[in-house]
Amino acid sequence: MQGLMQHGALTLDKIIDHAAMWHGGREVVSRSVEGPIVRTTYGQIRDRAKRVSNALLGMGIKSGDRVGTLAWNTGRHMEAWYGIMGIGAVCHTLNPRLFPEQIAWIADHAGDRAIFTDLTFLPIIAAILPRLPHVEYVVVFTDRAHMPADFAPAGDAPHFKGLLCYEELVEQHHADCAWGGFDEGTAAGLCYTSGTTGDPKGVMYSHRSNFLHTLITLQPDVMGLSQKDVILPVVPMFHANAWGVAFSAPGSGAKMVMPGAKMDGASIYELLDSEQVTFSAAVPTVWQMLLQHLEATGATLPTLKKVVIGGAACPESIIRAFHDKYDVEVVHAWGMTETSPVGTLSVLTDELSKLPYDQQMHWRLKQGRPPLGVEICLKDDEDKRLPHDGKAFGNLKIRGPIIAAEYFRGAGGKILDDEGFFDTGDVATIDEYGFMQITDRAKDVVKSGGEWISTIEIENIAVGHPKVALAAVVGQPHPKWDERPVLLVKLKEGETAAPQEFIDYLQGKIAKWWMPDDVLIVDDIPLGATGKIDKKLIRKRLADDGYKLPETPLQPSPPAPKPTLAAADGSQPVKIYAPEPVEEVAADAVLHTPEAAREEETQPAGEPVAASEAISPQTPPPEAKLIAAEPEVQAKAPEAPAPEAKPVSAADAIIAEAAAIAAAGPKPAAPVTAPEIKAPETKASEVKAPEAKPDAKSAADAPLRLHEPDKAEAPKARPVVAEATPFAVPITPGRKGKTAKASDGKKAKPGWASTYLDFAVLVALTPAILAGGGALGVKLGLIDLPFGYNIMTLDWAPRAAQAGIATGLIGLVIALFAGFGRLWKAALLALLITGATFGVMFGAKALFGQAPPIHDVATDWKTPLSFSDAALAARGGTAALVDDDPSLPVGSAAFAGRRIAEINAETCPAARPLVSSRSPADAYEAAKAAVLASGMSLITDDPMDGRLEATASSFWYGLTDDVVVRVRPDAAGSRLDIRSIGRDAGPDLGRNCDRIGALMTAVKAR
């Protein structure tokens, strides 16, 4: 049984419609690419977005077509988003920080038919257009005064039709455009992964998944946005929908402040201060630059209340700086392109929030707990679940209605396990409080002597050194231990250091067998397009340069047996961190579960170190050079001494937001040779956690699933059978036969009881007589349609069935009193006939009573199929009106208040366009043959216009429908659309849907 609630498809046009209706005057402020600050409102954005929709329809863009955007965060970009998605097209956000070759590959693989872009990226567009055979138009987000005069593709691009001015398009088209009307599972957005271990893969978001993600982000323990907030989404819209803020901000009515192309510390502070921003979201790199600016200028953040930090592990120094100096709450978050992207957030539980702030830090540095709608678990290589005890390391897996089920065009094959979980490619732990902590990417974890070394853990500690701007750890081959870690360090500008300093700095903060065998001081560390360290490129460059581990690994200096963070250098500066991209899943990750705590110091393989094998420090190797694709970002170290060292957790986090712009060419790293490793020994420092709750449950114990209610089954009719002895009245025996003998030996006349039962049988047959007579009478022309169908079949027959039930029950009672032995057959016959008739009618009512109260079905509501004057004349003046956008249906509780176009998409799977490789002429001839073969009468046959019009009648009642068939050219060949509409308003009981399905099937078969 289903609930009796209204239904509305969760499509994204409803978000901006809601914002325009109830928060229409709320501002959206943008730093434009041209320079000035531009102000608009949600009401204006909705109006202009509909104009964009009409412009796209004019270009021939249809539902399912991909439309690319290569742009910064601005109000114009937001208008294009909703304009694209409102008509059922797919908004494909392109990442401008990729190499042009990658952008071209992705746009071609997606099949983008048009691209909206900022002036900034026109050189990229011009360079790649010859490689984009599907792109017909490029729309520039600017006005006529700023349009380039000399734009031209870099090569032959015969498919390209022109460069269009965005503001002119908006002015030329009206704001009257029908949005929605399609299934909520329709594709809405497309975002590609970085492709760090292979070709990029497309993640196709649906309207439903993005709508649900919006509701998830509005939870208080996620982003908790409200109409009182002023939101600055620094994270780009091309990074998984700006972490969903592009939907959640208008959904809540919050004011939006869009940073455009300028994301340096001074520019971000200007917007935070002038617009009184209360909430923002970005990666640590952005906040590093902002904190650096605040430190240099002495500025404050009086209105900012909360920042969500993802895309990279957030160092403790950033969390403390925001909290201690500016009273800003930091929420550490994790997710991926494939998770829409919110996966987990480190919002403290009520119990943990009551701890002193220093004790809370252990959990604030973790990636956190999943919100309602997301389920995570840990599994080993045999796909068995692992405990959530904070110690067991395993493959982090995730599932839910906002998680990818497969990649676009089937890339990567099957990506879900048998339980429907997606493998994130991360190695993680989950503690007894449900907090997840990523220890590494499966492909980046260093496997030394069969045990794991977390590169993220070492990196996150290393960036605490006052001279370090950026740090990366990669594994390098070792003949005995398989792999050993190497630390790469990029120094802050003007700083100098020897590798030994960093080994001494790590002493006492990590297990001795984790200690890097070598430290390379490099010019820069390469970052990927999403702002994360490109370890794949680092490993490649080291291999190309012939790098080998030193024969004698670096060792801590003897004088400091147990240095602390404060003793090592006296300070803990604010640093940058950018981990490896999260999108790809390693196929060869071998997981091991290390011991919960190492009480004894061991070398990598757990073998004891002999006293005679003690290793003395060596002279630091010459500096190596690695040139990266991202600029250096520095931070000034605070003067206050740092607190006692605690291991800082690290992770790949939500979807990356990069602050880097330019790429430099690579310089080879200086090779360093080294003998066999003798691993040092120390005890890893640990952070004490509060006592675990004995009854804490793991996330795997209570999986969350969204439940789709089953469709209610139609009640089945059953004959009503009387009980054996319904009354305490004795049944008169000995009366046999239907009639009795008279005293003179002649047959006696039937008794009154027998006569009544004969009448009951006749009444039982009446509904069938009425329905059959009505159908036959209309077909033979003896009676007219309204009388035969509406009165006899739909009105009188049900009433007769109800009367038959009552008559049959009374007859049964009479038979009990008048002699059941001779009358039971007649009584039961009357009851069975009535019950069967009523059951058929009741079943029909249950089956068709929930049918949409419509008589109009079409395959295309974006460009409606209208009728010619000849077809309208054939319908007659009394027929139901033909409307391009039919009014809201009435007369059915299940569908009241909903658009016919929307109901079509849900209740008639056959109502879909037929796109084929046939030429339009061939498709037209096939459609005409199918129409004639179905027995319809042609009214219009216009091959030049690709239009067929015909009338069709049902077999029994002759219910007349009018059909229009339209054939148009398509990029694939041709497109066929059909509309079938009844002349009488009201439920058609699926008649028109069946006709369209039959015609489509017939055309395919020809």
C-alpha angles and dihedrals in degrees: 000000000000128000118257098237132125117264127219127174111245097237123158096235086074090063096059090038088056092047092050093046100045104019099027095139096048110118130245108196121195136185097222124221088238089059114253126101109255124203127201137150138236089253092055092044091054091048094049092043090059089051088053088052092055090047090053092049088052089055089054095255110155139180112302095021115129118236117189129216123199102180150113127254105287139133090255091056089051092051090053091050095057092038091056097043095041092070094045096261120133121252107218111194112206121205110232091197092071121091113271090247090057092047090051093049092049096046091049093046090050092049094230111193096191136012129211112205145169123244088252093069102042092105089057092048092049091051097050102036094094087059094052108077094171098053111098102164137030116200117200118212096231144078129267093265092062099040113121116250098205106041114147134154115259091239145001110323107165091167092061112098103182155308112266132200112235097212092049091052090051092050094047097055131062127237096237104108130139111234129194121007093139135099116284089235089067114123113262108169140017125203126173127218120238094257095222093159100030142335115341114263126220120235110202113206119201127216088248095050093049092045091051090045088054091054090048093052091052091062111114092239092052115043097323095203124180139176088265092066129097107208129202109191102196089167105094122253087235089065104081096309093311086297088303095298091121086068103029095052096057089036090061096034094242120157113254127215114193117201099203115198099331113088103152119125096261094048093047091048091051091058094041090053103037096044095038094235116200101182135032140168130205145123122279092261091067093048090047090058092045094050089048090054092047091050092050096046102032090233122155138214105229098165104032109103108166140017127189112214121197141133090077139025111285113230118229090239092065093048091049094045092054092045102039100038105028106020092236121148115230119207112196110212140182135197145123141233086261092056096055072250117274110099109149138352130199097232106150122241119242090258095050094044089064091063121097111275094250090057091048091060092081089066098033089062092054122087091248140214130324118253126230107294097036128086125190134183142166122243134180126227090276088057093249119143118253127213122266096232100124091249108069112089117209148147108293110230130182139188140175142113091290095052124097115257095190140348126262113279089007095286112173094016119236111008102175127079125227091278093050096255122146116224107231094196090237127122111220150155129226118206132212091269091056095253113147121212122190112218097184148321109280090237094047103044111113112234108205119176091340093307130103126246115196109227091191092057092054093044094050091053094043093057087061089074109105093232097049123100097171136359136192133183124203133173121245127196117268125187094223109026097034091231139015128191124254120195119216116197130193110198127218115257113285095013127122127193143162122234090244091068092065095047088053090047092054092047110115094009098081135028110279092238087057091058111121114250091218141016120211119197105212136185092233143346117233117245126199128232091275093053097257127126110273100223092169089062092044092054091047093051092048090050092047090051091050094242116182130184114258115262089232112041120221114267133198116264111264099231095072109056096169111016120177127211092259094045094050097064109339099245145062111210130197109265143185125244130185119174131197117291112272102215104090128069118219113233098198102048111139112199127209130180109227122206115283092242132003108223092176128052112245137180118238098283095037094253120143119255114234118224090236089059096060111138124217123212117272132214110278114261120244116278117271124214129222120173115209137199096240133070124252117259120197136195133200113238117236116241097229115099115256121248123253113297121269125175108262115219120227139193151164101261144195112319114315126258112194125205095191122102114172131057125215128200121261125262119201119254116239109253117241123196125205141175126242115309122253101191118224124231132231139138116256115237116238137202114233115234125204116264113287118250107250092219098045112136127213121238089245091062093066110034117191119223129175107233122220108201117237118249113262112253119231111251113254118233117238128187113252110240122190120236118256095254110011093168135032090246120121115241110238108243130207099040107124129176132021096271134037131225118255120230090257092056095255123123112272119230115262114274124246091257093056091047091052092051090052087053091049091055090051092050089049090056094047098087092053090046091051096047094043093043092050093050094045093043093053092046092051092044093242094123132021125256100252092053098041097042109025100034108027099033106028099032115022099035095058091046091051090050091055090048090049092057092052092045092049094050091050090049090054092054091048091051091053092056099035098048120302093196093069101025104043095093094057092044093049092046092054091047094047094049092048093045093049092048093046091045092055092049093043090049091049090051092049091047100043100024089081092047114117112270090236137110098191125088126171138168095219125042095162093069100020120216107239128192128244122242089258093055093046090050090052090054091059132220095281095056122105114274120263110229128184089218106024117221122252112290121245135191101058126085091205095055105023115138097018131118117254091229090057093048091049091058092052104039103035114052089177092063095093129116117258111230115185142162091248120115114255090250093054092045090051093052091048091050092049092050091050092050093050093044090055091060098250122147116240119231101167127027109176113156092173091061093033091236132139124178125186144156127235133191132202116245102242110027097023093233104183125223130180120223131197122189121195126191119192135173114261135187088252093046113277142353125216123201129180135192122192118185130177122229091224119064120231136060114341092194091232096304097129094042090053091050093053091047092050093049093048091050092049092050092050091051095052 
